[in-house]
Amino acid sequence: MKVTLFEQAPYRFLPPDFEKHHDSVCTTPYDLTTEQGVYSSIRDHIDELMAGARAGFDGLALTEHAQSSYDLMPNPNLIAGALAYATETEGQDVAIFPMGRSLGKTREPVRVAEEYAMIDVISGGRLVAGFPVGLSYDASINNGIPPVDVRGRFDENLELVLRAWRDREPFAWNGRYGQYPQVNIWPRPLQKRPPVWITGIGNPRTMQLTLERGFGFNYFGFAGAKLTGKRIFDRFWELSDRLGLERNPYRVGFLQSIAVSETDARAEQEYAEHVEYAYRKGLGAIPPEMLAIPGGINIHGVKALLKDPADFGLYYQMRTATYAQLAEAGVVIAGSPATVRDQLVEYCRTYGIGNLHAMLGFGSMPKELVQKNVRLFADEVLPHLRDLWRGEGHVHHWWPERLGGTALPEADRDTPSTAEKAVAS
């Protein structure tokens, strides 16, 4: 099993009554910040990820949330480039996994292809390439992409990025959303094709795309596996069965917020205020209607929401939830190393998860507490996860070959012409 240290870079010093006066972290007034607060939030974020590299995590994962105070990350590739260089210099063989350059919102897909290729080169072939469709408010409000165009733009931009990596000769691109007389990126990735992962929240259309194309699927269920895991992962594996594919756990990734301390009681003492900050002033402070702007979800996604519309209701509850409520619901897995590892092993085994993204820094946690969380997890939880799927015959096709992955055979993913024809239609 592969375990990454996942972190966002939240602004950690919002006022205690923030949620009483502001309806969204997407419209946080900048006058609530200080220069030192912004500087330390970013600098500590990098230091914490490097601590994870040194502690033995398999990868370092980060993502993109522009114009928001809960993740100060307009372009994760800026930090990923720094991590790639630092870990290569120190000889830390960890994957560099930017989970998002949101292709549904970008008007510069060639720049995305170039940035990812550069990270792969700097890291010596350790890039894992993440491509989310993009959050609705970010794509359509922050970046002005009409909701009905977001998915089509994502599909087209993804094909352009993959072709830019693949083709060794300059080519012209005449798409619906972008036209280029010549595409000839320098450099190209060191890997023949870096492992590609698509992040989603359960839309069957996104799941099917990953299965048909041979991509990995990351489920970002910020509500935790306990509340939504069965429904989402059952849907994924049913689609896999329908397509006649092996139930290979390595094609699935899952994000979980985790807080580890010496005992369950001490975990509550140390983490409660920071967990509550993370959801009251972070995810819970994103109005659900901004995550599902009309036109931004296709008919398959709408059908899924109608079957179980409770997911968006969870965001309203997060805004007032206590630590005890969040821990009981499994939104955060918190407690002693034994408590944490038992829950994680159960969820990963039950739902067929072969890649865990452990979110160990969140909310208002100071760097020292994040580093303690990282250290305890690495020393006392991670060893119990490493061998979870070993010896069961599964091959990890979604990880860099330099780090032990095995490239997916061409026959098991669609051909470029098939993919490009699908986009054109």
N, C-alpha and C positions, 0 to 999 in steps of 0.2 A: 504494500500500500504506500502511496505517496502522500506526504503531509506537508503542506505549505504554511508558512506564516503569512497570514493575510492582514493587512491594515489599511484603513482609511486615514486621512490626516485631518481630524476635526479641529476646529478652533475650540480650545478647551476652557475658555474663560468668559463665556456668556454669563450675563447676570442671573442670579438665582430665580428671578421672576420673569425670565424671558418669555416663557410660553404663555404667560398671562397677558402679555402686551403685543405679541407678534404671532401672526397666524401661520408663518411659514419660515423655515430655515432657508428657503430659496429666495427670500426677499429681506434677509437680515440687513439692517442698516450698518454700514461699515463704521459708523462712529461709535459702535459698541466695542470695537477692537482697540488694541494698543499695538504699537510697532513691535515691542518685545514679545507680546503674546503671539503675534503672527509668526515672528521669527522662530520662537522656541517650538511652536506647534509643528512647523515644517522640519526644523533641524532635529528635534527629538524623534519625529517620524522616521527619518533616515537612520538615526542611531539605533532605534529599536529594531528595524528590519535587519541591519547589520548584526545586531546581537543574535537574531534568529539564524543568520547564516553561520555564525560561529558556534551556535548551540547544536547544529546538526540537522536542521530542517532540510527537506528535499528541495524546497523552492521558496521564493519570496514573491508574494502576489500583492498587487495594488490595482486600483481602478480609477475611473474618471467621473467626477461630478462637478461640472462647471457652475460658477455663480451660486455657490451654496456654502454655508458656514459649517456644515457637518462633514465636508470633505474638501479641503482646500487643494483640489487637484484638477486644474483645467486640462492638463496633458500629462498622463502618468509616465510617458516616455522620457520626460525630463529627469524624473527620479530613477526610472529604470536604467537609463544610461549611466547615471552615477553609480548605481548598485552593480551594474555589469562591470564597470571598470574596477571598483573597489574589491569586489569578490574575486575577479580574475587576478588582481594584484596580490591578494592574500592567499590565493590558491584554494578558495572555497568553491567546491563543485556543487553549486545549487542552481536550480532553474531560475531564470528571470521571467516572471509571468505577469506582464501588464494585461489585466483582464479586460481592459477597455480602452480602445480608441473607438468611439461610437460611430460606426460607419453610416448609421441612419441619419446623422446630422451633418456629417462633414461635406464640405465642398472641395476638399483637397485630398482625395483618396490616394493620389500618387505620392503626396507627402507622407501619408501614413505608411505606405509600402516602403518608402525610403527610410523612415525613422525605425521601423521594426527591423529592416535589414541591417541598419547601422548597429542596433543593439545586439543582434546576433553576431556581428563581426567583433564588436568590442568584447563580448562575453566568450568568444571562442566557440560559438555554436550551442549556446545554452538558452536561447529564446524559446518560450512557449507563447504563442500569439493568440491573444484573446480579442474577440470581436462581438460586443453586444450590439443589438439593434439600436439601443439608446432609450433612456427614460423619456417619457412623453413630454414633460414640461421642459426638459433640457433641449430636446430636439426642436420642439415647436414654439416654445415661448422664448427661451434664451437664444436660439439660433435661427428662428424664423422659418423653419421647414414646415410646409403645410402637413398636417397630420396624415393625410391620405398618401403623401409621397414618402413617408419615412421608411416603410418597409421596402418599397421599390428601390429607393436610393441605396438602402443597405444591400440588397441583392446585387445591384449593379456594381456598387463600389467594391464588394467582396470579390467579384469576378475579376475586376480590374487589378486589385492588389495581388491576387493569386497569379494572374497572368504576368504581371510585372516582375514577380519573383521568378517565374518559370522560363519565360522566353529569353533567349540569349541574343536575339536580334531586335533592333528597334521596331516598333509597330504603331500603327495608327489605331485610335479608339474613337468610335462614333456612337456614343450611348445616348440614352434619353436625358440623363442628368449631367453628363460630362462629355466633352469632346476634346480630344488631344490629337493634333497632327502627328506627334511623335511621343512615344513613351519609351524611355531607355534609362532606367534607374541605375545609379551607382552609389554604393556597391549593391550587389545582390546578397541575400543571406548565405552564410557558410553552409547551412543545412540545405539539402536538396529541396525540401519544403518543411519549414518549421511546423511543429504540431499546432493545429488550429483548434481553438475552443470557442464555442458560442455560449454566451451566458443568457439565461432566461429565467422567467418566474413561473413557467408552467404552460405556456401557450403550445398546443399540440403542433402548430405549424413550425415553430422553432425546433421542437424535439425531432420532428420528422426530417427537417433539413439536416440536422446533425447526423442522423442515422443514415440517410441516403448518401450523404457526401463524405462519410467517414471522418467527421469531426468529433471532438469531445463535447459533451454537454455539461455545463455548470448550472446547477440549480441554486439560485440566490434566494433561498427562503429565509428572510430575516426573522420570520416568526418561529423558526426552529423546526426540526424534523418531527417532533412530537405532535404538533398541531396539523401540519400539512404534508408530512413526508409520505405517508401511505398513499394518499390520493395522487400526488405528483409522480412518485416513482412507479406506482402501479401503471399509471398512464404511459410512462416512458417505456417500461419493459413490455407492455402489451403491444405498443407500436413496433418495438424491436422484434417481437415474436411474429407479428404480421408480415414483417419484411424478411423473415427467415434468417435473422442475425443471431449470433451467439450472445447470451447474456453475460457479456464481459464487463465486470465491475470497473475496469480501468477506463471505460469510456464515459464514466459519470463522475462529476465532482460536486461537492456540497459545502456550503459555507455555514459555519456555526460559531456564534459568539461563545467564548469560554473564559471562565475565571477560576484559577486554581490557587488554593492556599493550603496551609498545613492541615486544617480541619474545616468542616462545613461551617461551623460557627465563625471561625476567623475569616473565611471567605466573605461572609455577609458583612462583617465588620469592615473589611478592607475595600470591598468592591461595590457595596450597595449604592452609595451616592453617585458613583461613576456610571453604573449600569442605568440608573434612573436618568441621569443627565443624557446618556447616549440615546435613549428612546424618547424622552420628553422634549429634548432640544435637538434631536437628530431626526431619525426616521419617523417618529411619531408626530413631528412637526412639519411633515410634508402632507398637505391636504390630499386625500385619496383621489379627488377629481383631477389633480394635476398629474397623477400617474396613469390616468386613463382618459385622455382628452378624446372626445368623439372623432372617429376617423382614424385614430392611431392604432387600433387593434382590429385585425381582420376577423372574418366571420367565425373562424375556428376558435380564436381567442375569446370572442364574445360568447360563444356557446359554452366554453369551459367556465367562464365567469358566472354564467347563469345557472350552471349546474351546482356551483358552490360559491356564492357571492360573498361568503364570510371573510375571505382574505382581506378585502379592502376595509372591512369593518375592524379588523385587527389593528389597523393603523390609528383609528380613532381611539381605541382602547390603550394603545401604547402611550399616548400623551398624558395619561393620568395613572398608569400602572405603577405599582410599587415593585421593589426588588423581589419581594416574596412572591408576588403574582407572576412576574416575568420568569423567575426560576422555576416555579411550579409548572408553568405552561411550557417550559423547555425553550423559551425564547433565548435564554442564556443558560448554558450548562455550567453550574458553579458548585464548588465544594472542594473537598479533599482530593488528592490524586486518584484515590480508589473510586470515589463517587463519580468523578469526571470520566475516568477511563471506562468504567462499567457501562455508563450510558452511551458513550461514543461507540464502543465495540458492539453494543446491542443494535444501535441505529444503523451502523455501517453494514453489519451482517444481515439485518432484516431487509434493508432496502437495496443492497447490492452496490454500495458506494466504495469505489477504489481510490478516490482522491479526496482528502479532507482539507478544506481551507480553514485553518484555525485562526479565528479573529481574536487575538489576545490583547490588542490595544484598541480602546474605544472610549468614547465619551470624554470625560475630563480627567482620565487617568494620568497621573504624572509619570515621567519616564522611569523613575525608580520602581514604581509598582508594575509597569508594563514589563520591565526587564525581569522582575521577580516572577511574573506570570509566565513569561517565556522560559525562564530557567527551570521552574518546577514542571511545566508541561514537557519540556525536552527531556528532563532527567527521569520523570516518574510516570508519564503518560505515553509519550511517543514510542518507547520501546515495546509497549504492549499492542501498538497499532501496526508496526512495521511489517510483521509477518502474517497479517490478517488473511491475505489471499495467496500467500506463497505456497507452492506445491499443488495448486488446484488446476494447473494447466492453462491459465489465462496469460496472454501476452500483452504487454503495455505498448500499444501503438501510438500513444498520444503524449509521449515524453521524448526529450532530445536523446538521440542515439549516444551522444557523449556521456549521458547520465544514466545509461542503461535501458533506454527505450529501444523499440524495434519498429522501423518504418512500416507503415501500413502498405501492403501490396497494392499495386496499381489496380488490380482486378477488383479490389474491395472498395474502391471509391469511383465516383463517376468520372468520365473523361472530360477534358476541358470543353470539347465541342458540345457535349450534352449539357453541361452547365451553362455555357454561353447561349445556347439555343433556348434554354428555359428562361433566361433573363430577357432575351429578345422578345419572347412571347408574352 
